[in-house]
Amino acid sequence: MNKGDLVEKVATECGLSKAVSDQVLNSILSSITEAVKAGDKVTLIGFGTFSVSARSAREGRNPQTGETIQIPAKKSVKFKAGSKLNDAVK
């Protein structure tokens, strides 16, 4: 399922137009993005939790040359599935 499919499903199930459904979905995704960008944790009960994880700087190797390189520290987004989502997949 891609974003277009999701917009269509929301429009059908909620009796909304595709344009309104697209605005709603964009608003939700933008709100989640802003919260995670600010370092907040976003929890959707039963669905899952989005959070930010800090990765420390480390040494790595270039697989082609074997040369040691320095990999800089960075932040990455983590998603932990909620119990209802996990149960639905089983």
C-alpha positions in Angstrom: 0.0 0.0 0.0 1.3 3.4 -0.9 0.2 6.9 0.2 -2.3 7.2 -2.7 -3.9 3.8 -1.7 -4.1 5.0 1.9 -5.8 8.3 1.0 -8.3 6.4 -1.1 -9.1 3.9 1.7 -9.5 6.8 4.2 -11.8 8.7 1.8 -14.0 5.6 1.2 -14.2 4.5 4.9 -14.9 8.1 6.2 -17.1 9.3 3.4 -14.7 12.2 2.6 -13.3 13.4 -0.7 -9.8 12.3 -1.7 -8.6 15.9 -1.4 -9.8 16.2 2.2 -8.4 12.8 3.1 -5.0 13.8 1.5 -5.0 17.0 3.7 -5.8 15.0 6.8 -3.1 12.4 6.1 -0.5 15.1 5.3 -1.4 17.0 8.5 -1.0 13.8 10.6 2.4 12.9 9.0 3.6 16.5 9.3 2.6 16.6 13.0 4.5 13.3 13.7 7.5 14.6 11.8 7.6 17.9 13.7 7.3 16.1 17.1 10.1 13.6 16.3 12.3 16.4 14.9 11.9 18.2 18.2 13.1 15.1 20.0 9.6 14.1 21.3 8.3 10.6 21.4 5.1 10.0 19.5 2.9 7.2 20.8 -0.2 5.9 19.0 -1.7 3.5 21.5 -2.0 0.0 19.9 -0.2 1.1 16.8 3.3 2.0 17.9 5.9 4.6 19.0 8.1 6.8 17.0 11.3 8.1 18.8 14.7 9.5 18.1 17.8 7.5 18.8 21.3 9.0 18.9 24.1 7.0 17.2 27.6 7.7 18.4 30.5 8.3 16.1 32.4 5.1 15.2 35.2 3.7 13.0 34.3 1.7 10.0 36.0 0.2 7.0 35.6 0.9 3.3 34.8 -2.6 1.9 36.5 -1.9 -1.4 39.9 -0.6 -0.1 39.9 -1.8 3.5 40.7 1.8 4.5 39.6 2.8 8.0 37.1 5.7 7.9 35.4 7.7 10.6 31.6 7.5 10.6 30.1 10.6 12.2 27.5 10.6 15.0 23.9 11.1 13.9 20.3 10.8 15.0 17.9 8.3 13.5 14.2 7.6 13.8 13.1 4.4 15.5 9.6 2.8 15.3 8.5 0.2 17.8 5.3 -1.6 16.9 2.5 -1.6 19.4 0.8 -4.8 20.8 -2.4 -4.5 18.6 -0.2 -4.1 15.4 1.9 -7.1 16.4 -1.1 -9.2 17.2 -2.7 -8.3 13.8 0.4 -9.5 12.0 0.6 -12.9 13.7 
